[in-house]
């Protein structure tokens, strides 16, 4: 059961109710993450502060509850650095 209060977010942006349908899936994490990034070549205005914070809380809550879908940026970065170092040394 989600703890983040989304009533004001959904009131302002009813199409974001899709989060409820996707909750607990990799698609949900990707959907929320896309909301936080500009995918419109600089044309996205962004969300007002209160709604942006709610979306961030949803992402953090989803990652805590479903860590298997969280992107592991650190290990990806380490793999890339390791490959670069091997290429330089070898």
C-alpha positions in Angstrom: 0.0 0.0 0.0 1.4 3.3 -1.1 2.0 5.9 1.6 2.5 9.1 -0.5 -0.6 11.2 -0.7 -1.4 11.8 -4.3 -4.9 13.4 -4.1 -3.8 16.9 -5.1 -1.5 15.5 -7.8 -4.3 13.4 -9.4 -6.7 16.3 -9.0 -4.4 18.5 -11.1 -3.2 15.8 -13.4 -5.9 13.1 -13.7 -3.9 11.2 -16.4 -1.2 10.4 -13.7 -3.7 8.0 -12.1 -2.0 5.5 -14.4 0.6 5.3 -11.6 -1.9 3.3 -9.5 -2.4 0.9 -12.4 1.3 0.3 -12.8 2.4 0.4 -9.2 4.8 -2.4 -8.3 6.1 -2.9 -11.9 9.1 -1.9 -13.8 6.8 0.1 -16.1 5.7 2.2 -13.1 9.2 3.1 -12.2 10.0 4.1 -15.8 6.7 6.1 -16.1 7.5 8.1 -12.9 11.1 8.6 -14.0 10.0 9.9 -17.4 7.8 12.5 -15.6 10.9 13.8 -13.9 12.9 14.2 -17.1 12.4 16.4 -20.1 11.5 14.2 -23.0 10.2 17.0 -25.2 13.4 18.7 -26.4 13.2 21.5 -23.9 9.5 22.1 -24.4 8.4 20.6 -21.1 7.5 23.2 -18.5 7.8 20.9 -15.5 5.5 20.5 -12.6 4.9 23.0 -9.8 7.1 22.4 -6.8 4.5 20.6 -4.6 3.6 18.2 -7.4 7.3 17.7 -8.4 8.0 16.8 -4.7 5.1 14.3 -4.7 6.4 12.7 -7.9 9.9 12.4 -6.4 8.4 10.9 -3.2 6.5 8.4 -5.3 9.7 7.4 -7.1 11.6 7.0 -3.9 8.8 5.0 -2.3 8.5 2.7 -5.3 12.3 2.1 -5.2 12.2 1.3 -1.5 9.2 -1.1 -1.9 10.4 -2.6 -5.2 14.2 -2.4 -5.3 14.5 -4.9 -8.1 13.3 -2.3 -10.5 15.6 0.5 -9.4 18.3 1.4 -11.8 21.8 0.6 -10.5 23.7 3.6 -11.9 26.7 3.0 -9.7 27.4 -0.5 -10.9 26.8 0.5 -14.5 29.3 3.4 -14.1 31.9 1.1 -12.4 31.5 -1.4 -15.3 32.1 1.3 -17.8 35.2 2.7 -15.9 36.6 -0.8 -15.5 36.3 -1.4 -19.3 38.0 1.9 -20.0 40.8 1.2 -17.7 41.3 -2.3 -19.2 41.4 -0.7 -22.6 44.0 1.8 -21.6 46.2 -0.7 -19.8 45.9 -3.4 -22.4 
